[in-house]
Amino acid sequence: MAALRAKLAESRSIISRYRKKEKALLKEQEAQLSILENAPCGIGISQKIYGKVLYLNAEFIKMFGYTIDDIPTVRDWLSKAYPDGKYRRYLDRRFVGLIANTSGSISGVVSVTCKDGTIKQVEVITSILPNGNTVNMFLDVTRRAEIEAALRESETKFRLLFERSNDAIFLLDGNRFIDCNETAVRILRASSKKEVLSKDPLELSPVRQPDGELSSVKGQKMAEMALRDGVSHFEWVHKRFDGTLFPVEVVLTLIPLQGKEILYTSWRDITKRKEAEAKAEQAREELEQRVQERTAELNESRENLRRLSEYLQTAREEERTRIAQEIHDELGMGISTTKMNLSWVSSRIPLEFRDLINETKVIAERLDGILHSIRKICSDLRPAVLDHFGLGAAIEWQVSEFQRRTGIICTCTVENTNPDMNQELSSALFRILQEALTNILRHAFATEAKVSLRKANGKISLTVGDNGVGITPEQISKTDSFGLMGMRERVRYWRGDMSIRDVAGKGTMLCVSIPLKVGA
């Protein structure tokens, strides 16, 4: 019995130790499984190379969408992950060959078709365990592959643009060229790209730029601006290998290249543009010279016209004065004498000749009417009041006569005028007033008119307004309105200003202002 008890105690001890080891092993397996489940890459374990799929972690299922039910064997995986038979056979030969000749692990990038039909670029690392099972780890490198492809495409495009550009392009690292395109070789008239790259950038510029600044100083400023702001744009004069100079438009752009900051330098030959600008500038100067000459001719012509207008106005006023004087002296005196003679004859006709006496009275009345008409004609030709009492009195008289003849109610204001003002200026202002009043009578349909004559601030101003229908811009600018043209010419001769404006709902306003120093 004692021996049996000892055997039972030993068995219990062995079972206890086995259970402890089993628990430790299970704990280790759980830890390993936790590592596999939380791994950042997809993991699949299979029997042998093409055997049963033993395990797929969560990342694998998330990455590709397949579960063990979808791919129970490696061959099922291969047929679904690589549906293209040709591609699948290629991978089969490649990996089986590598596995057969290595005792470690192999890796490579493959295109995997996921369960939803999308294709991902993945890096596969395959390891053979001592028991012959296979462990495959999958890293999704689709984004990396896309970026790399985009970079390769970008580099290809950059190189194409670089080489095929019609502008000269250089890559500038500090103070040396590290690359240039064929256009740069051609534009500099160099023999090769190597010859261009062997030059210091300053060797391709004259000592000074057209503005007089040293090329070395100015070039450094432009480079510093590009390094600070990312881009610099300016014009420059460069020197070819044969020594000839030519203008270019330069753009310096800061770009990263191979971990360094490089100045991408573009030259555009603007020789033709500069020649065109020079021709345009010459043409502009010639045109400006012609305009100045023509302006001088026009000014001279205008001055001649002004003098002619002065002469004509003066001659007209003198002629009017002469005619008025002759009419007054010859016709007026003659008719007055005739009337006196008729009175004398009438006084000597016997009373019994009543009819004859009455006839002489009728003739005398007719002569009075003729004398009145003569005085009116003389007044219209040259008002005596203008010569004897000055412009202010003449304007008051003219406005009063206008009101009497037309019935239009008139208001006249004369302030601070000089009776002995320049006669020619007085005549011009008086004639302007007459024309303005005539326009009111003919076109305004007015019932009231206001006239003012004022002297202030070295100018004499005449204003004529009415309450009529007004005036349109078209009427003001009509070329066949000779009355307005005459007024403008008179004002222009005296270097004054004239404005005509429509006062909304209140008629028309004419304003004339003439500096007294001209007509003093």
Secondary structure by P-SEA (a helix, b strand, c coil): caaaaaaaaaaaaaaaaaaaaaaaaaaaaaaaaaaaaaccbbbbbbcccccccccccaaaaaaccccccccccaaaaaaaacccaaaaaaaaaaaaaaaacccbbbbbbbbbbccccbbbbbbbbbbbccccbbbbbbbbaaaaaaaaaaaaaaaaaaaaaaaacccbbbbbcccccccccaaaaaaaccccaaaaaaccccccccccccccccaaaaaaaaaaaaaacccccccbbbbccccccbbbbbbbbbbbcccbbbbbbbbbbaaaaaaaaaaaaaaaaaaaaaaaaaaaaaaaaaaaaaaaaaaaaaaaaaaaaaaaaaaacaaaaaaaaaaaaaaaaaaaccccaaaaaaaaaaaaaaaaaaaaaaaaaaaaacccccccccaaaaaaaaaaaaaaacccbbbbbbccccccccaaaaaaaaaaaaaaaaaaaccccccbbbbbbbbcccbbbbbbbcccccccccccccccaaaaaaaaaaaaaacbbbbbbbcccccbbbbbbbbccccc
